[in-house]
Amino acid sequence: MKKKIYELKNSLSTKKSKQVISLYWVNITGIPLGLVTSMILTRYLGPKLFGDYSYLNVQFLFAYHFFYVNF
C-alpha cells in the first residue's frame, strides 16, 4: 500500500501532472465564477444594458479568436 501511495505521489509531482491539475482547477472554478459574475451583472445592469454588454463581449471574443488563429 505504501508503495502505491509513493508511486502516486511521484507521478503527481511531475511538471506535466501539475499543469494538468492546475488546468482542471481553473476550469472547475471558472465556470461557477462566470455564472456568479453573470448573475451580478444581470441584476446590476438590467436586461437592456446586459444585452448590450453581452453583444460587445461576443464581438471582442470573436475578434480575439480570429486574430489569434491567424498569427
C-alpha positions as CSV (number, residue, x, y, z in Angstrom):
1,M,0.0,0.0,0.0
2,K,2.8,2.4,0.9
3,K,4.4,1.6,-2.4
4,K,1.3,2.5,-4.4
5,I,0.9,5.8,-2.5
6,Y,4.6,6.6,-3.1
7,E,4.2,5.9,-6.8
8,L,1.0,8.1,-7.0
9,K,2.8,10.9,-5.2
10,N,5.8,10.7,-7.5
11,S,3.5,10.7,-10.6
12,L,1.6,13.7,-9.4
13,S,4.8,15.7,-8.7
14,T,5.9,15.9,-12.3
15,K,5.6,19.2,-14.2
16,K,3.1,17.8,-16.6
17,S,0.9,16.5,-13.9
18,K,0.9,19.8,-12.0
19,Q,0.0,21.6,-15.3
20,V,-2.9,19.2,-15.9
21,I,-4.2,19.6,-12.3
22,S,-4.0,23.4,-12.5
23,L,-5.8,23.4,-15.8
24,Y,-8.6,21.3,-14.4
25,W,-8.7,23.5,-11.3
26,V,-9.0,26.7,-13.4
27,N,-11.8,25.1,-15.4
28,I,-13.7,23.9,-12.4
29,T,-13.5,27.2,-10.5
30,G,-14.0,29.3,-13.6
31,I,-17.5,28.0,-14.5
32,P,-19.2,28.9,-11.2
33,L,-17.3,32.2,-11.1
34,G,-18.6,33.0,-14.5
35,L,-22.1,32.2,-13.5
36,V,-22.0,34.3,-10.4
37,T,-20.5,37.2,-12.3
38,S,-23.2,36.9,-15.0
39,M,-25.9,37.0,-12.3
40,I,-24.4,40.0,-10.6
41,L,-24.0,41.9,-13.9
42,T,-27.6,41.0,-15.0
43,R,-29.0,42.3,-11.8
44,Y,-26.8,45.5,-11.8
45,L,-27.2,46.4,-15.5
46,G,-30.7,45.3,-16.2
47,P,-31.9,43.4,-19.3
48,K,-31.1,46.1,-21.9
49,L,-27.7,47.0,-20.8
50,F,-26.7,43.4,-20.1
51,G,-27.7,42.6,-23.6
52,D,-25.5,45.4,-25.0
53,Y,-22.7,44.1,-22.7
54,S,-23.1,40.6,-24.0
55,Y,-23.2,41.7,-27.6
56,L,-19.9,43.7,-27.2
57,N,-18.3,40.8,-25.3
58,V,-19.1,38.4,-28.1
59,Q,-17.7,40.8,-30.7
60,F,-14.4,41.2,-28.7
61,L,-14.2,37.4,-28.2
62,F,-14.8,36.8,-31.9
63,A,-12.1,39.3,-32.9
64,Y,-9.7,37.9,-30.4
65,H,-10.1,34.3,-31.7
66,F,-10.0,35.5,-35.3
67,F,-6.7,37.3,-34.9
68,Y,-5.2,34.8,-32.5
69,V,-5.7,31.9,-35.0
70,N,-4.2,33.9,-37.9
71,F,-1.0,34.9,-36.1
